[in-house]
Amino acid sequence: MITTKGRYALRVMADIAENGNGRYLPLKDIAERQAISKKYLEIIVKELVAAGFLTGVSGKGGGYKLTRKPEEYTIGEILERMEGSLAAVACLMKCAEPCPRAENCRTLPLWKEYDQMTYDFFYSRHLSDLLPHD
């Protein structure tokens, strides 16, 4: 399940992509447009900055802007940064211990296929896909 943290991160990134035009946007303006608590957004943008997705400047004229073009971000990389693994089951997480039942697990192929579809879906879509197209 994608949490509000992941959903709001996408909304923040899309807002900055749509309204930033290469300039820094104040967090309070993003919070107002997105109707999200500024305090909660502070937590989210801190992670986005740590990931290198945003850069921030404090003070007058400060705020946040993208570090890349919107078409260079995949939805998958943003969600995985905010949510951690998108794996449907624990045994398919990257850091999972090998499952002793994997060889005989009748459901494992189902979960692998589902995970691949999820990965393909989110990693084939870009931040630019969330922006209005003229």
QUIDAJO-V704146 format. One record per residue. N is the residue number from 0. PSI is psi in whole degrees, -180 to 180 (none if undefined). OMEGA is omega as a letter, one per 20 degrees, with the letter a starting at -180 (* if undefined). D_FIRST is the distance of its C-alpha to the first C-alpha in Angstrom with 1 decimal. Layout:
n: {N	N}
psi: {PSI	PSI}
omega: {OMEGA	OMEGA}
d_first: {D_FIRST	D_FIRST}
//
This chain:
n: {0	1	2	3	4	5	6	7	8	9	10	11	12	13	14	15	16	17	18	19	20	21	22	23	24	25	26	27	28	29	30	31	32	33	34	35	36	37	38	39	40	41	42	43	44	45	46	47	48	49	50	51	52	53	54	55	56	57	58	59	60	61	62	63	64	65	66	67	68	69	70	71	72	73	74	75	76	77	78	79	80	81	82	83	84	85	86	87	88	89	90	91	92	93	94	95	96	97	98	99	100	101	102	103	104	105	106	107	108	109	110	111	112	113	114	115	116	117	118	119	120	121	122	123	124	125	126	127	128	129	130	131	132	133}
psi: {135	126	175	-32	-47	-43	-44	-35	-42	-41	-41	-48	-42	-40	-46	-41	-40	-38	-12	-41	41	2	163	134	130	140	-34	-34	-41	-45	-42	-47	-37	-5	48	141	132	-38	-42	-39	-31	-40	-44	-48	-28	-43	-37	-35	-45	-32	-12	12	-32	159	145	149	134	166	-174	131	6	-177	-146	147	162	151	-13	175	148	-34	-8	-2	132	151	-39	-44	-35	-48	-44	-35	-41	-34	-18	-151	141	9	139	-31	150	-35	-14	1	148	-35	7	144	148	134	128	-17	-5	-42	-32	7	117	-22	-15	-44	-36	-49	-37	-44	-43	-46	-40	-41	-43	-48	-51	-40	-55	-31	-7	-1	145	161	-38	-25	-19	-7	152	139	131	none}
omega: {r	a	r	r	r	r	a	r	r	r	r	a	r	r	r	r	a	a	a	a	r	r	r	r	r	a	a	r	r	r	r	a	a	a	r	r	r	r	r	r	r	r	a	a	r	r	r	r	r	r	a	r	r	r	a	r	r	r	a	a	a	a	a	r	r	r	r	r	a	a	r	r	r	r	a	a	r	a	a	r	a	a	a	a	r	a	a	a	a	a	r	r	a	a	a	r	r	a	a	a	a	a	a	a	a	a	a	r	r	a	r	r	r	r	r	r	r	r	a	a	a	a	r	r	a	r	r	r	a	a	r	r	a	*}
d_first: {0.0	3.8	6.2	9.7	11.1	9.7	10.5	13.8	14.7	14.8	16.8	19.1	19.7	20.4	22.7	24.6	25.0	26.3	28.5	29.5	32.1	32.4	33.1	31.4	29.6	29.7	26.5	27.9	28.3	24.7	23.6	26.0	25.0	21.3	21.9	19.9	21.7	23.7	23.1	19.3	19.9	22.4	19.7	17.6	20.7	22.0	19.3	19.8	23.5	23.1	21.3	24.2	22.4	24.4	27.8	29.0	32.5	33.6	36.6	38.2	36.7	33.7	30.0	27.5	27.6	26.0	27.5	27.2	27.5	24.4	24.8	24.6	21.0	18.2	14.8	13.5	15.7	14.6	10.9	11.8	14.3	12.1	9.0	11.2	10.6	8.2	9.8	8.7	11.4	13.3	16.4	15.3	14.5	17.4	18.8	18.7	22.1	23.4	22.7	26.1	24.9	23.6	27.0	27.0	23.4	23.3	19.5	19.1	20.2	17.6	14.7	16.7	17.0	13.4	12.7	15.7	14.8	11.5	13.7	16.5	14.7	13.4	16.6	18.9	18.1	19.7	19.7	22.9	21.2	19.8	23.3	25.8	28.2	31.8}
//
